């Protein structure tokens, strides 16, 4: 992600760095990626499968379960726009609507 808002205004990044804020206070991208890989693998092994719950709320629950040890905001919907390089992600105001529509499309496949 890059800070398109200006120095330190992207709440998901450390000021002056292109590194996502994290509970581990890791400020090197490669170390953060490795820690996230290891910790989400451990969490994935603990996810309990039960009755199929549908929609974006279920996806948010999975995100929270996987990333809760790494990011404070795991499972929450964004409240700002973000970019990766020059590529924008979905405008934050449309995430819930578009996320639910995508989940509905997947369920119908």
Phi and psi in radians as a Rosetta constraint file:
Dihedral C 1 N 2 CA 2 C 2 CIRCULARHARMONIC -2.194 0.35
Dihedral N 2 CA 2 C 2 N 3 CIRCULARHARMONIC 2.666 0.35
Dihedral C 2 N 3 CA 3 C 3 CIRCULARHARMONIC -1.450 0.35
Dihedral N 3 CA 3 C 3 N 4 CIRCULARHARMONIC 1.437 0.35
Dihedral C 3 N 4 CA 4 C 4 CIRCULARHARMONIC -1.270 0.35
Dihedral N 4 CA 4 C 4 N 5 CIRCULARHARMONIC -0.171 0.35
Dihedral C 4 N 5 CA 5 C 5 CIRCULARHARMONIC -1.528 0.35
Dihedral N 5 CA 5 C 5 N 6 CIRCULARHARMONIC -0.202 0.35
Dihedral C 5 N 6 CA 6 C 6 CIRCULARHARMONIC 1.923 0.35
Dihedral N 6 CA 6 C 6 N 7 CIRCULARHARMONIC 2.891 0.35
Dihedral C 6 N 7 CA 7 C 7 CIRCULARHARMONIC -0.852 0.35
Dihedral N 7 CA 7 C 7 N 8 CIRCULARHARMONIC 1.993 0.35
Dihedral C 7 N 8 CA 8 C 8 CIRCULARHARMONIC 1.350 0.35
Dihedral N 8 CA 8 C 8 N 9 CIRCULARHARMONIC 0.083 0.35
Dihedral C 8 N 9 CA 9 C 9 CIRCULARHARMONIC -1.579 0.35
Dihedral N 9 CA 9 C 9 N 10 CIRCULARHARMONIC -0.262 0.35
Dihedral C 9 N 10 CA 10 C 10 CIRCULARHARMONIC -1.410 0.35
Dihedral N 10 CA 10 C 10 N 11 CIRCULARHARMONIC 1.974 0.35
Dihedral C 10 N 11 CA 11 C 11 CIRCULARHARMONIC -1.183 0.35
Dihedral N 11 CA 11 C 11 N 12 CIRCULARHARMONIC -0.166 0.35
Dihedral C 11 N 12 CA 12 C 12 CIRCULARHARMONIC -1.630 0.35
Dihedral N 12 CA 12 C 12 N 13 CIRCULARHARMONIC -0.144 0.35
Dihedral C 12 N 13 CA 13 C 13 CIRCULARHARMONIC -2.020 0.35
Dihedral N 13 CA 13 C 13 N 14 CIRCULARHARMONIC 2.629 0.35
Dihedral C 13 N 14 CA 14 C 14 CIRCULARHARMONIC -1.203 0.35
Dihedral N 14 CA 14 C 14 N 15 CIRCULARHARMONIC 2.421 0.35
Dihedral C 14 N 15 CA 15 C 15 CIRCULARHARMONIC -0.973 0.35
Dihedral N 15 CA 15 C 15 N 16 CIRCULARHARMONIC 2.281 0.35
Dihedral C 15 N 16 CA 16 C 16 CIRCULARHARMONIC 1.385 0.35
Dihedral N 16 CA 16 C 16 N 17 CIRCULARHARMONIC -0.026 0.35
Dihedral C 16 N 17 CA 17 C 17 CIRCULARHARMONIC -2.184 0.35
Dihedral N 17 CA 17 C 17 N 18 CIRCULARHARMONIC 2.738 0.35
Dihedral C 17 N 18 CA 18 C 18 CIRCULARHARMONIC -1.752 0.35
Dihedral N 18 CA 18 C 18 N 19 CIRCULARHARMONIC 0.705 0.35
Dihedral C 18 N 19 CA 19 C 19 CIRCULARHARMONIC -2.069 0.35
Dihedral N 19 CA 19 C 19 N 20 CIRCULARHARMONIC 2.303 0.35
Dihedral C 19 N 20 CA 20 C 20 CIRCULARHARMONIC -1.190 0.35
Dihedral N 20 CA 20 C 20 N 21 CIRCULARHARMONIC 2.363 0.35
Dihedral C 20 N 21 CA 21 C 21 CIRCULARHARMONIC -1.009 0.35
Dihedral N 21 CA 21 C 21 N 22 CIRCULARHARMONIC 2.452 0.35
Dihedral C 21 N 22 CA 22 C 22 CIRCULARHARMONIC -2.579 0.35
Dihedral N 22 CA 22 C 22 N 23 CIRCULARHARMONIC 2.748 0.35
Dihedral C 22 N 23 CA 23 C 23 CIRCULARHARMONIC -1.119 0.35
Dihedral N 23 CA 23 C 23 N 24 CIRCULARHARMONIC -0.379 0.35
Dihedral C 23 N 24 CA 24 C 24 CIRCULARHARMONIC -1.553 0.35
Dihedral N 24 CA 24 C 24 N 25 CIRCULARHARMONIC -0.112 0.35
Dihedral C 24 N 25 CA 25 C 25 CIRCULARHARMONIC 1.008 0.35
Dihedral N 25 CA 25 C 25 N 26 CIRCULARHARMONIC 0.569 0.35
Dihedral C 25 N 26 CA 26 C 26 CIRCULARHARMONIC -1.418 0.35
Dihedral N 26 CA 26 C 26 N 27 CIRCULARHARMONIC 2.305 0.35
Dihedral C 26 N 27 CA 27 C 27 CIRCULARHARMONIC -2.126 0.35
Dihedral N 27 CA 27 C 27 N 28 CIRCULARHARMONIC 0.329 0.35
Dihedral C 27 N 28 CA 28 C 28 CIRCULARHARMONIC -2.101 0.35
Dihedral N 28 CA 28 C 28 N 29 CIRCULARHARMONIC 2.201 0.35
Dihedral C 28 N 29 CA 29 C 29 CIRCULARHARMONIC -0.987 0.35
Dihedral N 29 CA 29 C 29 N 30 CIRCULARHARMONIC -0.812 0.35
Dihedral C 29 N 30 CA 30 C 30 CIRCULARHARMONIC -1.109 0.35
Dihedral N 30 CA 30 C 30 N 31 CIRCULARHARMONIC -0.710 0.35
Dihedral C 30 N 31 CA 31 C 31 CIRCULARHARMONIC -1.156 0.35
Dihedral N 31 CA 31 C 31 N 32 CIRCULARHARMONIC -0.690 0.35
Dihedral C 31 N 32 CA 32 C 32 CIRCULARHARMONIC -1.130 0.35
Dihedral N 32 CA 32 C 32 N 33 CIRCULARHARMONIC -0.769 0.35
Dihedral C 32 N 33 CA 33 C 33 CIRCULARHARMONIC -1.063 0.35
Dihedral N 33 CA 33 C 33 N 34 CIRCULARHARMONIC -0.728 0.35
Dihedral C 33 N 34 CA 34 C 34 CIRCULARHARMONIC -1.151 0.35
Dihedral N 34 CA 34 C 34 N 35 CIRCULARHARMONIC -0.780 0.35
Dihedral C 34 N 35 CA 35 C 35 CIRCULARHARMONIC -1.094 0.35
Dihedral N 35 CA 35 C 35 N 36 CIRCULARHARMONIC -0.748 0.35
Dihedral C 35 N 36 CA 36 C 36 CIRCULARHARMONIC -1.101 0.35
Dihedral N 36 CA 36 C 36 N 37 CIRCULARHARMONIC -0.733 0.35
Dihedral C 36 N 37 CA 37 C 37 CIRCULARHARMONIC -1.040 0.35
Dihedral N 37 CA 37 C 37 N 38 CIRCULARHARMONIC -0.853 0.35
Dihedral C 37 N 38 CA 38 C 38 CIRCULARHARMONIC -1.158 0.35
Dihedral N 38 CA 38 C 38 N 39 CIRCULARHARMONIC -0.793 0.35
Dihedral C 38 N 39 CA 39 C 39 CIRCULARHARMONIC -1.250 0.35
Dihedral N 39 CA 39 C 39 N 40 CIRCULARHARMONIC -0.655 0.35
Dihedral C 39 N 40 CA 40 C 40 CIRCULARHARMONIC -1.241 0.35
Dihedral N 40 CA 40 C 40 N 41 CIRCULARHARMONIC -0.538 0.35
Dihedral C 40 N 41 CA 41 C 41 CIRCULARHARMONIC -1.111 0.35
Dihedral N 41 CA 41 C 41 N 42 CIRCULARHARMONIC -0.723 0.35
Dihedral C 41 N 42 CA 42 C 42 CIRCULARHARMONIC -1.140 0.35
Dihedral N 42 CA 42 C 42 N 43 CIRCULARHARMONIC -0.771 0.35
Dihedral C 42 N 43 CA 43 C 43 CIRCULARHARMONIC -1.158 0.35
Dihedral N 43 CA 43 C 43 N 44 CIRCULARHARMONIC -0.661 0.35
Dihedral C 43 N 44 CA 44 C 44 CIRCULARHARMONIC -1.050 0.35
Dihedral N 44 CA 44 C 44 N 45 CIRCULARHARMONIC -0.598 0.35
Dihedral C 44 N 45 CA 45 C 45 CIRCULARHARMONIC -1.214 0.35
Dihedral N 45 CA 45 C 45 N 46 CIRCULARHARMONIC -0.285 0.35
Dihedral C 45 N 46 CA 46 C 46 CIRCULARHARMONIC -1.786 0.35
Dihedral N 46 CA 46 C 46 N 47 CIRCULARHARMONIC -0.072 0.35
Dihedral C 46 N 47 CA 47 C 47 CIRCULARHARMONIC -1.174 0.35
Dihedral N 47 CA 47 C 47 N 48 CIRCULARHARMONIC 2.210 0.35
Dihedral C 47 N 48 CA 48 C 48 CIRCULARHARMONIC -1.552 0.35
Dihedral N 48 CA 48 C 48 N 49 CIRCULARHARMONIC 2.259 0.35
Dihedral C 48 N 49 CA 49 C 49 CIRCULARHARMONIC -1.565 0.35
Dihedral N 49 CA 49 C 49 N 50 CIRCULARHARMONIC 2.309 0.35
Dihedral C 49 N 50 CA 50 C 50 CIRCULARHARMONIC -2.481 0.35
Dihedral N 50 CA 50 C 50 N 51 CIRCULARHARMONIC -2.711 0.35
Dihedral C 50 N 51 CA 51 C 51 CIRCULARHARMONIC -1.005 0.35
Dihedral N 51 CA 51 C 51 N 52 CIRCULARHARMONIC 2.465 0.35
Dihedral C 51 N 52 CA 52 C 52 CIRCULARHARMONIC -1.147 0.35
Dihedral N 52 CA 52 C 52 N 53 CIRCULARHARMONIC 2.089 0.35
Dihedral C 52 N 53 CA 53 C 53 CIRCULARHARMONIC -1.832 0.35
Dihedral N 53 CA 53 C 53 N 54 CIRCULARHARMONIC 2.347 0.35
Dihedral C 53 N 54 CA 54 C 54 CIRCULARHARMONIC -1.832 0.35
Dihedral N 54 CA 54 C 54 N 55 CIRCULARHARMONIC 2.824 0.35
Dihedral C 54 N 55 CA 55 C 55 CIRCULARHARMONIC 1.614 0.35
Dihedral N 55 CA 55 C 55 N 56 CIRCULARHARMONIC 3.136 0.35
Dihedral C 55 N 56 CA 56 C 56 CIRCULARHARMONIC -1.060 0.35
Dihedral N 56 CA 56 C 56 N 57 CIRCULARHARMONIC -0.662 0.35
Dihedral C 56 N 57 CA 57 C 57 CIRCULARHARMONIC -0.990 0.35
Dihedral N 57 CA 57 C 57 N 58 CIRCULARHARMONIC -0.649 0.35
Dihedral C 57 N 58 CA 58 C 58 CIRCULARHARMONIC -1.163 0.35
Dihedral N 58 CA 58 C 58 N 59 CIRCULARHARMONIC -0.746 0.35
Dihedral C 58 N 59 CA 59 C 59 CIRCULARHARMONIC -1.094 0.35
Dihedral N 59 CA 59 C 59 N 60 CIRCULARHARMONIC -0.687 0.35
Dihedral C 59 N 60 CA 60 C 60 CIRCULARHARMONIC -1.134 0.35
Dihedral N 60 CA 60 C 60 N 61 CIRCULARHARMONIC -0.656 0.35
Dihedral C 60 N 61 CA 61 C 61 CIRCULARHARMONIC -1.106 0.35
Dihedral N 61 CA 61 C 61 N 62 CIRCULARHARMONIC -0.767 0.35
Dihedral C 61 N 62 CA 62 C 62 CIRCULARHARMONIC -1.090 0.35
Dihedral N 62 CA 62 C 62 N 63 CIRCULARHARMONIC -0.780 0.35
Dihedral C 62 N 63 CA 63 C 63 CIRCULARHARMONIC -1.018 0.35
Dihedral N 63 CA 63 C 63 N 64 CIRCULARHARMONIC -0.775 0.35
Dihedral C 63 N 64 CA 64 C 64 CIRCULARHARMONIC -1.092 0.35
Dihedral N 64 CA 64 C 64 N 65 CIRCULARHARMONIC -0.781 0.35
Dihedral C 64 N 65 CA 65 C 65 CIRCULARHARMONIC -1.077 0.35
Dihedral N 65 CA 65 C 65 N 66 CIRCULARHARMONIC -0.717 0.35
Dihedral C 65 N 66 CA 66 C 66 CIRCULARHARMONIC -1.289 0.35
Dihedral N 66 CA 66 C 66 N 67 CIRCULARHARMONIC -0.706 0.35
Dihedral C 66 N 67 CA 67 C 67 CIRCULARHARMONIC -1.900 0.35
Dihedral N 67 CA 67 C 67 N 68 CIRCULARHARMONIC 0.122 0.35
Dihedral C 67 N 68 CA 68 C 68 CIRCULARHARMONIC -1.057 0.35
Dihedral N 68 CA 68 C 68 N 69 CIRCULARHARMONIC -0.492 0.35
Dihedral C 68 N 69 CA 69 C 69 CIRCULARHARMONIC -1.407 0.35
Dihedral N 69 CA 69 C 69 N 70 CIRCULARHARMONIC -0.224 0.35
Dihedral C 69 N 70 CA 70 C 70 CIRCULARHARMONIC -1.902 0.35
Dihedral N 70 CA 70 C 70 N 71 CIRCULARHARMONIC -0.777 0.35
Dihedral C 70 N 71 CA 71 C 71 CIRCULARHARMONIC -2.158 0.35
Dihedral N 71 CA 71 C 71 N 72 CIRCULARHARMONIC 2.300 0.35
Dihedral C 71 N 72 CA 72 C 72 CIRCULARHARMONIC -1.040 0.35
Dihedral N 72 CA 72 C 72 N 73 CIRCULARHARMONIC -0.555 0.35
Dihedral C 72 N 73 CA 73 C 73 CIRCULARHARMONIC -1.609 0.35
Dihedral N 73 CA 73 C 73 N 74 CIRCULARHARMONIC 0.173 0.35
Dihedral C 73 N 74 CA 74 C 74 CIRCULARHARMONIC -0.953 0.35
Dihedral N 74 CA 74 C 74 N 75 CIRCULARHARMONIC 2.266 0.35
Dihedral C 74 N 75 CA 75 C 75 CIRCULARHARMONIC 1.494 0.35
Dihedral N 75 CA 75 C 75 N 76 CIRCULARHARMONIC -0.098 0.35
Dihedral C 75 N 76 CA 76 C 76 CIRCULARHARMONIC -1.648 0.35
Dihedral N 76 CA 76 C 76 N 77 CIRCULARHARMONIC 2.656 0.35
Dihedral C 76 N 77 CA 77 C 77 CIRCULARHARMONIC -1.403 0.35
Dihedral N 77 CA 77 C 77 N 78 CIRCULARHARMONIC 2.488 0.35
Dihedral C 77 N 78 CA 78 C 78 CIRCULARHARMONIC -1.124 0.35
Dihedral N 78 CA 78 C 78 N 79 CIRCULARHARMONIC 2.663 0.35
Dihedral C 78 N 79 CA 79 C 79 CIRCULARHARMONIC -2.104 0.35
Dihedral N 79 CA 79 C 79 N 80 CIRCULARHARMONIC 0.195 0.35
Dihedral C 79 N 80 CA 80 C 80 CIRCULARHARMONIC -2.470 0.35
Dihedral N 80 CA 80 C 80 N 81 CIRCULARHARMONIC 2.822 0.35
Dihedral C 80 N 81 CA 81 C 81 CIRCULARHARMONIC -1.434 0.35
Dihedral N 81 CA 81 C 81 N 82 CIRCULARHARMONIC 2.532 0.35
Dihedral C 81 N 82 CA 82 C 82 CIRCULARHARMONIC -2.305 0.35
Dihedral N 82 CA 82 C 82 N 83 CIRCULARHARMONIC 2.816 0.35
Dihedral C 82 N 83 CA 83 C 83 CIRCULARHARMONIC -2.352 0.35
Dihedral N 83 CA 83 C 83 N 84 CIRCULARHARMONIC 2.675 0.35
Dihedral C 83 N 84 CA 84 C 84 CIRCULARHARMONIC -2.068 0.35
Dihedral N 84 CA 84 C 84 N 85 CIRCULARHARMONIC 1.907 0.35
Dihedral C 84 N 85 CA 85 C 85 CIRCULARHARMONIC 1.137 0.35
Dihedral N 85 CA 85 C 85 N 86 CIRCULARHARMONIC -2.189 0.35
Dihedral C 85 N 86 CA 86 C 86 CIRCULARHARMONIC -1.735 0.35
Dihedral N 86 CA 86 C 86 N 87 CIRCULARHARMONIC 0.117 0.35
Dihedral C 86 N 87 CA 87 C 87 CIRCULARHARMONIC -1.660 0.35
Dihedral N 87 CA 87 C 87 N 88 CIRCULARHARMONIC 2.060 0.35
Dihedral C 87 N 88 CA 88 C 88 CIRCULARHARMONIC -1.389 0.35
Dihedral N 88 CA 88 C 88 N 89 CIRCULARHARMONIC 2.557 0.35
Dihedral C 88 N 89 CA 89 C 89 CIRCULARHARMONIC -1.533 0.35
Dihedral N 89 CA 89 C 89 N 90 CIRCULARHARMONIC 3.060 0.35
Dihedral C 89 N 90 CA 90 C 90 CIRCULARHARMONIC -0.908 0.35
Dihedral N 90 CA 90 C 90 N 91 CIRCULARHARMONIC 2.358 0.35
Dihedral C 90 N 91 CA 91 C 91 CIRCULARHARMONIC -0.972 0.35
Dihedral N 91 CA 91 C 91 N 92 CIRCULARHARMONIC 2.326 0.35
Dihedral C 91 N 92 CA 92 C 92 CIRCULARHARMONIC -0.984 0.35
Dihedral N 92 CA 92 C 92 N 93 CIRCULARHARMONIC -0.560 0.35
Dihedral C 92 N 93 CA 93 C 93 CIRCULARHARMONIC -1.208 0.35
Dihedral N 93 CA 93 C 93 N 94 CIRCULARHARMONIC -0.297 0.35
Dihedral C 93 N 94 CA 94 C 94 CIRCULARHARMONIC -1.832 0.35
Dihedral N 94 CA 94 C 94 N 95 CIRCULARHARMONIC -0.020 0.35
Dihedral C 94 N 95 CA 95 C 95 CIRCULARHARMONIC -1.023 0.35
Dihedral N 95 CA 95 C 95 N 96 CIRCULARHARMONIC -0.849 0.35
Dihedral C 95 N 96 CA 96 C 96 CIRCULARHARMONIC -1.100 0.35
Dihedral N 96 CA 96 C 96 N 97 CIRCULARHARMONIC -0.843 0.35
Dihedral C 96 N 97 CA 97 C 97 CIRCULARHARMONIC -1.083 0.35
Dihedral N 97 CA 97 C 97 N 98 CIRCULARHARMONIC -0.890 0.35
Dihedral C 97 N 98 CA 98 C 98 CIRCULARHARMONIC -1.204 0.35
Dihedral N 98 CA 98 C 98 N 99 CIRCULARHARMONIC -0.645 0.35
Dihedral C 98 N 99 CA 99 C 99 CIRCULARHARMONIC -1.091 0.35
Dihedral N 99 CA 99 C 99 N 100 CIRCULARHARMONIC -0.770 0.35
Dihedral C 99 N 100 CA 100 C 100 CIRCULARHARMONIC -1.125 0.35
Dihedral N 100 CA 100 C 100 N 101 CIRCULARHARMONIC -0.684 0.35
Dihedral C 100 N 101 CA 101 C 101 CIRCULARHARMONIC -1.125 0.35
Dihedral N 101 CA 101 C 101 N 102 CIRCULARHARMONIC -0.755 0.35
Dihedral C 101 N 102 CA 102 C 102 CIRCULARHARMONIC -1.105 0.35
Dihedral N 102 CA 102 C 102 N 103 CIRCULARHARMONIC -0.744 0.35
Dihedral C 102 N 103 CA 103 C 103 CIRCULARHARMONIC -1.110 0.35
Dihedral N 103 CA 103 C 103 N 104 CIRCULARHARMONIC -0.680 0.35
Dihedral C 103 N 104 CA 104 C 104 CIRCULARHARMONIC -1.091 0.35
Dihedral N 104 CA 104 C 104 N 105 CIRCULARHARMONIC -0.774 0.35
Dihedral C 104 N 105 CA 105 C 105 CIRCULARHARMONIC -1.045 0.35
Dihedral N 105 CA 105 C 105 N 106 CIRCULARHARMONIC -0.734 0.35
Dihedral C 105 N 106 CA 106 C 106 CIRCULARHARMONIC -1.114 0.35
Dihedral N 106 CA 106 C 106 N 107 CIRCULARHARMONIC -0.700 0.35
Dihedral C 106 N 107 CA 107 C 107 CIRCULARHARMONIC -1.143 0.35
Dihedral N 107 CA 107 C 107 N 108 CIRCULARHARMONIC -0.499 0.35
Dihedral C 107 N 108 CA 108 C 108 CIRCULARHARMONIC -1.468 0.35
Dihedral N 108 CA 108 C 108 N 109 CIRCULARHARMONIC -0.193 0.35
